[in-house]
Amino acid sequence: MTELTITITAAQAFALDMIALDKQEWAENFIKERARLAVEALRVSPDWVKAAIAAGSTDDSEILLKGKELGLFKTAAEIQATQVVDLK
């Protein structure tokens, strides 16, 4: 498992207190939902099918990791690094 640490201001903590009984649980649920949505977006790509075939599985985690291993799925940082910036 990957562990993330998030630092927020006192004001942001108070704002979360107004919508969440448990800030940690709320943050975990939010991040897991965003990850689920990322998987949904990948499922419509041809690379998802390639990764699924290569993984020999229908399990999302196995497909994601196989796609990563094969270089089929790029992280946001990898995509950003390949974008050309026009400084004109």
Phi and psi in radians as a Rosetta constraint file:
Dihedral C 1 N 2 CA 2 C 2 CIRCULARHARMONIC -1.671 0.35
Dihedral N 2 CA 2 C 2 N 3 CIRCULARHARMONIC 2.376 0.35
Dihedral C 2 N 3 CA 3 C 3 CIRCULARHARMONIC -1.917 0.35
Dihedral N 3 CA 3 C 3 N 4 CIRCULARHARMONIC 2.312 0.35
Dihedral C 3 N 4 CA 4 C 4 CIRCULARHARMONIC -1.984 0.35
Dihedral N 4 CA 4 C 4 N 5 CIRCULARHARMONIC 2.535 0.35
Dihedral C 4 N 5 CA 5 C 5 CIRCULARHARMONIC -2.085 0.35
Dihedral N 5 CA 5 C 5 N 6 CIRCULARHARMONIC 2.274 0.35
Dihedral C 5 N 6 CA 6 C 6 CIRCULARHARMONIC -2.109 0.35
Dihedral N 6 CA 6 C 6 N 7 CIRCULARHARMONIC 2.259 0.35
Dihedral C 6 N 7 CA 7 C 7 CIRCULARHARMONIC -1.847 0.35
Dihedral N 7 CA 7 C 7 N 8 CIRCULARHARMONIC 2.244 0.35
Dihedral C 7 N 8 CA 8 C 8 CIRCULARHARMONIC -2.243 0.35
Dihedral N 8 CA 8 C 8 N 9 CIRCULARHARMONIC 2.796 0.35
Dihedral C 8 N 9 CA 9 C 9 CIRCULARHARMONIC -1.338 0.35
Dihedral N 9 CA 9 C 9 N 10 CIRCULARHARMONIC 2.925 0.35
Dihedral C 9 N 10 CA 10 C 10 CIRCULARHARMONIC -1.062 0.35
Dihedral N 10 CA 10 C 10 N 11 CIRCULARHARMONIC -0.678 0.35
Dihedral C 10 N 11 CA 11 C 11 CIRCULARHARMONIC -1.144 0.35
Dihedral N 11 CA 11 C 11 N 12 CIRCULARHARMONIC -0.722 0.35
Dihedral C 11 N 12 CA 12 C 12 CIRCULARHARMONIC -1.148 0.35
Dihedral N 12 CA 12 C 12 N 13 CIRCULARHARMONIC -0.677 0.35
Dihedral C 12 N 13 CA 13 C 13 CIRCULARHARMONIC -1.090 0.35
Dihedral N 13 CA 13 C 13 N 14 CIRCULARHARMONIC -0.743 0.35
Dihedral C 13 N 14 CA 14 C 14 CIRCULARHARMONIC -1.123 0.35
Dihedral N 14 CA 14 C 14 N 15 CIRCULARHARMONIC -0.729 0.35
Dihedral C 14 N 15 CA 15 C 15 CIRCULARHARMONIC -1.046 0.35
Dihedral N 15 CA 15 C 15 N 16 CIRCULARHARMONIC -0.731 0.35
Dihedral C 15 N 16 CA 16 C 16 CIRCULARHARMONIC -1.140 0.35
Dihedral N 16 CA 16 C 16 N 17 CIRCULARHARMONIC -0.618 0.35
Dihedral C 16 N 17 CA 17 C 17 CIRCULARHARMONIC -1.019 0.35
Dihedral N 17 CA 17 C 17 N 18 CIRCULARHARMONIC -0.499 0.35
Dihedral C 17 N 18 CA 18 C 18 CIRCULARHARMONIC -1.330 0.35
Dihedral N 18 CA 18 C 18 N 19 CIRCULARHARMONIC -0.323 0.35
Dihedral C 18 N 19 CA 19 C 19 CIRCULARHARMONIC -2.084 0.35
Dihedral N 19 CA 19 C 19 N 20 CIRCULARHARMONIC -0.151 0.35
Dihedral C 19 N 20 CA 20 C 20 CIRCULARHARMONIC -2.382 0.35
Dihedral N 20 CA 20 C 20 N 21 CIRCULARHARMONIC 2.333 0.35
Dihedral C 20 N 21 CA 21 C 21 CIRCULARHARMONIC -1.261 0.35
Dihedral N 21 CA 21 C 21 N 22 CIRCULARHARMONIC -0.607 0.35
Dihedral C 21 N 22 CA 22 C 22 CIRCULARHARMONIC -2.282 0.35
Dihedral N 22 CA 22 C 22 N 23 CIRCULARHARMONIC 1.853 0.35
Dihedral C 22 N 23 CA 23 C 23 CIRCULARHARMONIC -1.050 0.35
Dihedral N 23 CA 23 C 23 N 24 CIRCULARHARMONIC -0.701 0.35
Dihedral C 23 N 24 CA 24 C 24 CIRCULARHARMONIC -1.083 0.35
Dihedral N 24 CA 24 C 24 N 25 CIRCULARHARMONIC -0.856 0.35
Dihedral C 24 N 25 CA 25 C 25 CIRCULARHARMONIC -1.098 0.35
Dihedral N 25 CA 25 C 25 N 26 CIRCULARHARMONIC -0.733 0.35
Dihedral C 25 N 26 CA 26 C 26 CIRCULARHARMONIC -1.072 0.35
Dihedral N 26 CA 26 C 26 N 27 CIRCULARHARMONIC -0.807 0.35
Dihedral C 26 N 27 CA 27 C 27 CIRCULARHARMONIC -1.118 0.35
Dihedral N 27 CA 27 C 27 N 28 CIRCULARHARMONIC -0.746 0.35
Dihedral C 27 N 28 CA 28 C 28 CIRCULARHARMONIC -1.070 0.35
Dihedral N 28 CA 28 C 28 N 29 CIRCULARHARMONIC -0.789 0.35
Dihedral C 28 N 29 CA 29 C 29 CIRCULARHARMONIC -1.100 0.35
Dihedral N 29 CA 29 C 29 N 30 CIRCULARHARMONIC -0.704 0.35
Dihedral C 29 N 30 CA 30 C 30 CIRCULARHARMONIC -1.102 0.35
Dihedral N 30 CA 30 C 30 N 31 CIRCULARHARMONIC -0.833 0.35
Dihedral C 30 N 31 CA 31 C 31 CIRCULARHARMONIC -1.156 0.35
Dihedral N 31 CA 31 C 31 N 32 CIRCULARHARMONIC -0.724 0.35
Dihedral C 31 N 32 CA 32 C 32 CIRCULARHARMONIC -1.109 0.35
Dihedral N 32 CA 32 C 32 N 33 CIRCULARHARMONIC -0.641 0.35
Dihedral C 32 N 33 CA 33 C 33 CIRCULARHARMONIC -1.165 0.35
Dihedral N 33 CA 33 C 33 N 34 CIRCULARHARMONIC -0.719 0.35
Dihedral C 33 N 34 CA 34 C 34 CIRCULARHARMONIC -1.092 0.35
Dihedral N 34 CA 34 C 34 N 35 CIRCULARHARMONIC -0.680 0.35
Dihedral C 34 N 35 CA 35 C 35 CIRCULARHARMONIC -1.134 0.35
Dihedral N 35 CA 35 C 35 N 36 CIRCULARHARMONIC -0.691 0.35
Dihedral C 35 N 36 CA 36 C 36 CIRCULARHARMONIC -1.091 0.35
Dihedral N 36 CA 36 C 36 N 37 CIRCULARHARMONIC -0.722 0.35
Dihedral C 36 N 37 CA 37 C 37 CIRCULARHARMONIC -1.160 0.35
Dihedral N 37 CA 37 C 37 N 38 CIRCULARHARMONIC -0.593 0.35
Dihedral C 37 N 38 CA 38 C 38 CIRCULARHARMONIC -1.119 0.35
Dihedral N 38 CA 38 C 38 N 39 CIRCULARHARMONIC -0.715 0.35
Dihedral C 38 N 39 CA 39 C 39 CIRCULARHARMONIC -1.104 0.35
Dihedral N 39 CA 39 C 39 N 40 CIRCULARHARMONIC -0.749 0.35
Dihedral C 39 N 40 CA 40 C 40 CIRCULARHARMONIC -1.009 0.35
Dihedral N 40 CA 40 C 40 N 41 CIRCULARHARMONIC -0.724 0.35
Dihedral C 40 N 41 CA 41 C 41 CIRCULARHARMONIC -1.147 0.35
Dihedral N 41 CA 41 C 41 N 42 CIRCULARHARMONIC -0.685 0.35
Dihedral C 41 N 42 CA 42 C 42 CIRCULARHARMONIC -1.210 0.35
Dihedral N 42 CA 42 C 42 N 43 CIRCULARHARMONIC -0.547 0.35
Dihedral C 42 N 43 CA 43 C 43 CIRCULARHARMONIC -1.031 0.35
Dihedral N 43 CA 43 C 43 N 44 CIRCULARHARMONIC -0.416 0.35
Dihedral C 43 N 44 CA 44 C 44 CIRCULARHARMONIC -1.555 0.35
Dihedral N 44 CA 44 C 44 N 45 CIRCULARHARMONIC -0.026 0.35
Dihedral C 44 N 45 CA 45 C 45 CIRCULARHARMONIC -1.574 0.35
Dihedral N 45 CA 45 C 45 N 46 CIRCULARHARMONIC 2.598 0.35
Dihedral C 45 N 46 CA 46 C 46 CIRCULARHARMONIC -1.051 0.35
Dihedral N 46 CA 46 C 46 N 47 CIRCULARHARMONIC -0.503 0.35
Dihedral C 46 N 47 CA 47 C 47 CIRCULARHARMONIC -1.130 0.35
Dihedral N 47 CA 47 C 47 N 48 CIRCULARHARMONIC -0.498 0.35
Dihedral C 47 N 48 CA 48 C 48 CIRCULARHARMONIC -1.094 0.35
Dihedral N 48 CA 48 C 48 N 49 CIRCULARHARMONIC -0.774 0.35
Dihedral C 48 N 49 CA 49 C 49 CIRCULARHARMONIC -1.111 0.35
Dihedral N 49 CA 49 C 49 N 50 CIRCULARHARMONIC -0.764 0.35
Dihedral C 49 N 50 CA 50 C 50 CIRCULARHARMONIC -1.037 0.35
Dihedral N 50 CA 50 C 50 N 51 CIRCULARHARMONIC -0.773 0.35
Dihedral C 50 N 51 CA 51 C 51 CIRCULARHARMONIC -1.174 0.35
Dihedral N 51 CA 51 C 51 N 52 CIRCULARHARMONIC -0.685 0.35
Dihedral C 51 N 52 CA 52 C 52 CIRCULARHARMONIC -1.112 0.35
Dihedral N 52 CA 52 C 52 N 53 CIRCULARHARMONIC -0.752 0.35
Dihedral C 52 N 53 CA 53 C 53 CIRCULARHARMONIC -1.118 0.35
Dihedral N 53 CA 53 C 53 N 54 CIRCULARHARMONIC -0.794 0.35
Dihedral C 53 N 54 CA 54 C 54 CIRCULARHARMONIC -1.118 0.35
Dihedral N 54 CA 54 C 54 N 55 CIRCULARHARMONIC -0.630 0.35
Dihedral C 54 N 55 CA 55 C 55 CIRCULARHARMONIC -1.330 0.35
Dihedral N 55 CA 55 C 55 N 56 CIRCULARHARMONIC -0.408 0.35
Dihedral C 55 N 56 CA 56 C 56 CIRCULARHARMONIC 1.126 0.35
Dihedral N 56 CA 56 C 56 N 57 CIRCULARHARMONIC 0.626 0.35
Dihedral C 56 N 57 CA 57 C 57 CIRCULARHARMONIC -2.615 0.35
Dihedral N 57 CA 57 C 57 N 58 CIRCULARHARMONIC 2.819 0.35
Dihedral C 57 N 58 CA 58 C 58 CIRCULARHARMONIC -1.938 0.35
Dihedral N 58 CA 58 C 58 N 59 CIRCULARHARMONIC 0.070 0.35
Dihedral C 58 N 59 CA 59 C 59 CIRCULARHARMONIC -1.332 0.35
Dihedral N 59 CA 59 C 59 N 60 CIRCULARHARMONIC 2.162 0.35
Dihedral C 59 N 60 CA 60 C 60 CIRCULARHARMONIC -0.939 0.35
Dihedral N 60 CA 60 C 60 N 61 CIRCULARHARMONIC -0.778 0.35
Dihedral C 60 N 61 CA 61 C 61 CIRCULARHARMONIC -1.101 0.35
Dihedral N 61 CA 61 C 61 N 62 CIRCULARHARMONIC -0.768 0.35
Dihedral C 61 N 62 CA 62 C 62 CIRCULARHARMONIC -1.140 0.35
Dihedral N 62 CA 62 C 62 N 63 CIRCULARHARMONIC -0.688 0.35
Dihedral C 62 N 63 CA 63 C 63 CIRCULARHARMONIC -1.156 0.35
Dihedral N 63 CA 63 C 63 N 64 CIRCULARHARMONIC -0.773 0.35
Dihedral C 63 N 64 CA 64 C 64 CIRCULARHARMONIC -1.040 0.35
Dihedral N 64 CA 64 C 64 N 65 CIRCULARHARMONIC -0.819 0.35
Dihedral C 64 N 65 CA 65 C 65 CIRCULARHARMONIC -1.184 0.35
Dihedral N 65 CA 65 C 65 N 66 CIRCULARHARMONIC -0.638 0.35
Dihedral C 65 N 66 CA 66 C 66 CIRCULARHARMONIC -1.176 0.35
Dihedral N 66 CA 66 C 66 N 67 CIRCULARHARMONIC -0.724 0.35
Dihedral C 66 N 67 CA 67 C 67 CIRCULARHARMONIC -1.084 0.35
Dihedral N 67 CA 67 C 67 N 68 CIRCULARHARMONIC -0.667 0.35
Dihedral C 67 N 68 CA 68 C 68 CIRCULARHARMONIC -1.129 0.35
Dihedral N 68 CA 68 C 68 N 69 CIRCULARHARMONIC -0.841 0.35
Dihedral C 68 N 69 CA 69 C 69 CIRCULARHARMONIC -1.008 0.35
Dihedral N 69 CA 69 C 69 N 70 CIRCULARHARMONIC -0.691 0.35
Dihedral C 69 N 70 CA 70 C 70 CIRCULARHARMONIC -1.469 0.35
Dihedral N 70 CA 70 C 70 N 71 CIRCULARHARMONIC -0.087 0.35
Dihedral C 70 N 71 CA 71 C 71 CIRCULARHARMONIC 1.324 0.35
Dihedral N 71 CA 71 C 71 N 72 CIRCULARHARMONIC 0.363 0.35
Dihedral C 71 N 72 CA 72 C 72 CIRCULARHARMONIC -1.399 0.35
Dihedral N 72 CA 72 C 72 N 73 CIRCULARHARMONIC -0.568 0.35
Dihedral C 72 N 73 CA 73 C 73 CIRCULARHARMONIC -1.892 0.35
Dihedral N 73 CA 73 C 73 N 74 CIRCULARHARMONIC 2.275 0.35
Dihedral C 73 N 74 CA 74 C 74 CIRCULARHARMONIC -1.852 0.35
Dihedral N 74 CA 74 C 74 N 75 CIRCULARHARMONIC 2.496 0.35
Dihedral C 74 N 75 CA 75 C 75 CIRCULARHARMONIC -1.348 0.35
Dihedral N 75 CA 75 C 75 N 76 CIRCULARHARMONIC 2.888 0.35
Dihedral C 75 N 76 CA 76 C 76 CIRCULARHARMONIC -1.040 0.35
Dihedral N 76 CA 76 C 76 N 77 CIRCULARHARMONIC -0.662 0.35
Dihedral C 76 N 77 CA 77 C 77 CIRCULARHARMONIC -1.148 0.35
Dihedral N 77 CA 77 C 77 N 78 CIRCULARHARMONIC -0.700 0.35
Dihedral C 77 N 78 CA 78 C 78 CIRCULARHARMONIC -1.138 0.35
Dihedral N 78 CA 78 C 78 N 79 CIRCULARHARMONIC -0.724 0.35
Dihedral C 78 N 79 CA 79 C 79 CIRCULARHARMONIC -1.132 0.35
Dihedral N 79 CA 79 C 79 N 80 CIRCULARHARMONIC -0.800 0.35
Dihedral C 79 N 80 CA 80 C 80 CIRCULARHARMONIC -1.080 0.35
Dihedral N 80 CA 80 C 80 N 81 CIRCULARHARMONIC -0.671 0.35
Dihedral C 80 N 81 CA 81 C 81 CIRCULARHARMONIC -1.147 0.35
Dihedral N 81 CA 81 C 81 N 82 CIRCULARHARMONIC -0.418 0.35
Dihedral C 81 N 82 CA 82 C 82 CIRCULARHARMONIC -1.626 0.35
Dihedral N 82 CA 82 C 82 N 83 CIRCULARHARMONIC -0.134 0.35
Dihedral C 82 N 83 CA 83 C 83 CIRCULARHARMONIC -1.390 0.35
Dihedral N 83 CA 83 C 83 N 84 CIRCULARHARMONIC 2.375 0.35
Dihedral C 83 N 84 CA 84 C 84 CIRCULARHARMONIC -1.549 0.35
Dihedral N 84 CA 84 C 84 N 85 CIRCULARHARMONIC 2.337 0.35
Dihedral C 84 N 85 CA 85 C 85 CIRCULARHARMONIC -1.844 0.35
Dihedral N 85 CA 85 C 85 N 86 CIRCULARHARMONIC 2.195 0.35
Dihedral C 85 N 86 CA 86 C 86 CIRCULARHARMONIC -1.593 0.35
Dihedral N 86 CA 86 C 86 N 87 CIRCULARHARMONIC 1.961 0.35
Dihedral C 86 N 87 CA 87 C 87 CIRCULARHARMONIC -1.612 0.35
Dihedral N 87 CA 87 C 87 N 88 CIRCULARHARMONIC 0.218 0.35
